[in-house]
């Protein structure tokens, strides 16, 4: 059963930075708006309200389950628009190449609430579930394959680069040792291995001990940073003159990419 899109509860799909998004995007009736990370439609409901029955909204998400949310969202709001499934970098580029234009584009980066709240998707370290983490369930490569088949060196790099994990090497070594006896199948198995690999004091400070490793695996499995790097210039290409772009980022890796892109746009890219 789908949770409410238009009237979310305190724990179901509440859009973050709602006031800031509306202020920055300043949607006017009659405009074309792109929600590049539709999810369950929390932000889209705000944008649709500002369209006031005029204009159109294009929803993008690589997760096929988002389509059902969009169908319900469109029925409840009456907004004109369409749902496009796929990696937002590819979809935005295709839209621009086909001559489409938008007045405002929103990215809400990272895993969506509709994914993290469903344990069977394997994104959460808080529930024991199949080790998956694919934003697109039809993708070939999951966290299970990465954890069981990635070399110890590769896992160390991923944990360090994408999770900024202090104990990346120790965790990768513990994973390699454990999978020689039995492959990883579930998130709970990975969480216990991580806990046992790090010093005891580190298990009780700065959040859950598995959060950085889970973040790193999710980013690697879904190639999130490359998609973001490709999507930002595609979004700018899609915008009409005077168009607005808003990006909500949740960790320093995304933040650096966005800030670097904005600096390049402001001063001119010095890329080779």
C-alpha atoms as one frame of an Amber mdcrd trajectory, in Angstrom:
protein
   0.000   0.000   0.000   1.357   3.432  -0.942   1.745   5.965   1.844   0.206
   9.385   1.309   2.066  11.641  -1.076   0.222  14.886  -0.477  -0.270  14.643
   3.266   2.736  12.773   4.664   2.916  11.964   8.324   5.804  12.994  10.538
   7.730   9.903   9.471   6.495   9.218   5.918   8.198  11.026   3.073   8.378
  14.512   4.552  10.273  16.643   2.020  13.407  18.166   3.504  14.113  21.895
   3.216  10.607  22.421   1.856  10.483  26.180   2.433  13.978  26.689   1.046
  13.184  24.692  -2.092  10.043  26.704  -2.791  11.846  29.976  -2.186  14.857
  29.145  -4.359  12.923  27.658  -7.263  10.210  30.337  -7.134   7.826  28.350
  -9.323   5.308  30.374 -11.316   2.067  29.065 -12.843   2.564  27.958 -16.428
   6.201  26.920 -16.027   7.786  23.544 -16.758   9.375  21.948 -13.700  11.601
  18.859 -13.475  11.822  16.788 -10.298  14.907  14.736 -11.155  14.579  12.526
  -8.054  10.833  12.006  -7.748  10.790   9.200  -5.171   7.418   9.221  -3.421
   6.589  12.717  -4.631   7.085  14.754  -1.471   8.865  17.655  -3.145   6.794
  17.304  -6.310   3.644  17.975  -4.289   5.108  21.314  -3.208   6.127  22.209
  -6.748   2.729  21.216  -8.131   1.014  23.438  -5.570   3.024  26.409  -6.826
   2.075  25.622 -10.438  -1.572  26.140  -9.393  -3.008  23.905 -12.056  -0.992
  25.444 -14.876   2.282  24.345 -16.453   3.691  20.835 -16.289   5.902  18.657
 -14.135   8.360  16.067 -15.420   9.235  13.386 -12.867  12.418  11.311 -13.160
  13.457   8.300 -11.112  15.471   5.184 -11.832  13.377   3.154  -9.387  10.379
   1.605 -11.186   8.304   1.653  -7.992   8.245   5.466  -8.219   5.881   5.234
 -11.191   3.008   4.090  -8.967   3.622   7.071  -6.699   3.605   9.368  -9.719
   0.324   7.954 -11.026  -1.286   8.563  -7.653   0.345  11.988  -7.390  -0.990
  13.050 -10.794  -4.479  11.808  -9.959  -4.528  13.710  -6.659  -3.042  16.956
  -7.958  -4.360  17.010 -11.509  -0.953  18.238 -12.603   0.007  17.878 -16.255
   3.204  15.926 -16.716   4.872  12.606 -17.244   7.108  10.097 -15.510  10.443
   9.139 -17.076  12.252   6.156 -15.634  16.031   6.095 -15.742  19.310   7.529
 -14.507  18.694  11.261 -14.218  21.915  12.116 -16.053  20.825  10.123 -19.106
  17.198  11.287 -19.043  18.128  14.964 -18.690  20.589  14.721 -21.559  17.973
  13.042 -23.748  15.422  15.728 -22.935  17.857  18.496 -23.845  18.898  16.734
 -27.047  15.231  16.447 -28.040  14.691  20.173 -27.624  12.821  20.105 -24.320
  13.293  23.007 -21.930  12.531  23.613 -18.261  12.210  26.611 -15.991  13.195
  24.875 -12.751  14.965  21.625 -11.867  15.301  19.966  -8.462  17.680  17.233
  -7.302  17.236  15.624  -3.877  20.296  13.391  -3.784  20.891  10.073  -2.080
  18.581   7.238  -1.152  14.876   8.069  -0.981  12.592   7.413   1.953  10.538
   4.959  -0.095  13.717   2.886  -0.507  15.206   3.154   2.972  11.822   2.443
   4.598  11.484  -0.888   2.790  13.896  -3.344   4.455  13.734  -5.791   1.553
  15.586  -3.255  -0.605  18.675  -3.770   1.547  19.649  -0.118   2.011  19.322
   0.051   5.787  21.736  -1.178   8.432  18.903  -0.974  10.972  17.069  -4.084
   9.734  18.280  -7.517   8.698  17.393  -7.970   5.021  18.838  -9.229   1.730
  22.026  -7.366   0.852  20.995  -5.412  -2.248  21.077  -1.561  -2.378  20.160
  -1.256  -6.066  18.102   1.856  -6.772  17.044   0.106  -9.971  16.185  -3.474
  -8.951  16.686  -4.645 -12.536  20.367  -3.654 -12.502  22.789  -6.574 -12.676
  25.168  -5.573  -9.873  24.087  -5.434  -6.229  25.871  -4.871  -2.934  25.898
  -8.630  -2.490  28.075  -9.090  -5.586  30.345  -6.219  -4.606  30.895  -7.449
  -1.045  31.462 -11.057  -2.076  33.458 -10.504  -5.265  35.312  -7.222  -4.803
  38.969  -7.553  -3.901  40.111  -6.511  -0.458  41.996  -3.634  -2.054  38.935
  -2.488  -4.007  36.708  -2.620  -0.943  39.248  -0.627   1.047  39.260   2.046
  -1.656  35.461   2.165  -1.834  35.028   2.457   1.940  37.694   5.141   2.156
  36.708   7.122  -0.939  32.913   6.928  -0.785  32.378   6.484   2.940  35.373
   8.373   4.336  35.663   5.400   6.672  38.610   5.599   9.054  38.793   1.821
   9.474  38.349   0.964   5.792  41.294  -1.426   5.629  40.349  -3.328   8.775
  36.740  -3.706   7.624  37.736  -4.871   4.139  40.104  -7.431   5.658  37.369
  -8.726   7.973  34.944  -9.024   5.052  37.483 -10.960   2.977  38.175 -13.304
   5.883  34.513 -13.955   6.632  33.427 -14.557   3.011  36.057 -17.267   2.598
  34.004 -19.291   5.051  30.544 -18.194   3.936  29.370 -15.568   1.419  27.422
 -12.561   2.620  23.701 -12.699   1.911  22.123 -10.291   4.383  22.689  -6.821
   5.770  22.787  -8.130   9.338  25.770 -10.328   8.537  27.636  -7.343   7.147
  26.750  -5.136  10.112  28.121  -7.700  12.577  31.327  -8.075  10.576  31.818
  -4.308  10.554  31.210  -4.033  14.294  33.723  -6.759  15.031  36.342  -5.204
  12.746  36.590  -1.811  14.421  37.852  -0.846  17.886  35.238  -1.043  20.624
  35.176   2.734  21.349  34.420   3.446  17.675  31.254   1.351  17.867  29.564
   3.824  20.177  30.446   7.222  18.755  29.391   9.319  15.763  26.334   7.314
  14.786  25.943   3.695  13.758  29.279   1.933  13.112  28.054   0.617   9.736
  26.682   3.866   8.315  29.797   4.884   6.351  30.309   1.448   4.824  26.650
   1.232   3.802  26.866   4.689   2.262  29.999   3.709   0.361  28.504   0.489
  -0.972  25.320   2.245  -2.060  27.259   4.939  -3.900  29.437   2.354  -5.626
  26.586   0.023  -6.583  24.545   2.856  -8.100  27.485   4.884  -9.459  25.916
   7.918  -7.821  28.781  10.393  -8.040  29.428   9.836 -11.738  25.709  10.226
 -12.404  25.712  13.524 -10.499  28.756  14.840 -12.357  27.067  14.057 -15.672
  23.626  15.306 -14.636  24.553  18.841 -13.578  25.726  20.084 -17.007  22.795
  18.267 -18.628  20.429  20.111 -16.284  21.925  23.494 -17.134  21.607  22.691
 -20.844  17.931  21.943 -20.288  17.153  25.200 -18.485  15.550  28.172 -20.174
  17.279  31.559 -19.747  16.578  32.645 -16.192  15.924  29.058 -15.144  16.627
  27.859 -11.601  18.477  24.774 -10.389  18.323  23.508  -6.790  20.356  20.591
  -5.431  19.905  19.059  -1.979  23.030  17.146  -0.971  23.533  15.042   2.142
  27.246  14.376   2.444  30.528  16.068   1.613  31.191  14.002  -1.524  28.045
  15.261  -3.238  28.599  18.715  -1.820  32.066  19.031  -3.353  30.838  18.005
  -6.791  27.977  20.508  -6.717  30.095  23.382  -5.398  32.857  22.720  -7.927
  30.309  22.702 -10.737  28.752  25.958  -9.555  32.174  27.619  -9.357  32.957
  26.454 -12.874  29.650  27.838 -14.103  30.284  31.163 -12.430  33.920  31.631
 -13.441  34.298  29.396 -16.463  35.626  25.846 -16.312  39.423  25.415 -16.447
  39.042  21.704 -17.167  41.636  20.109 -19.484
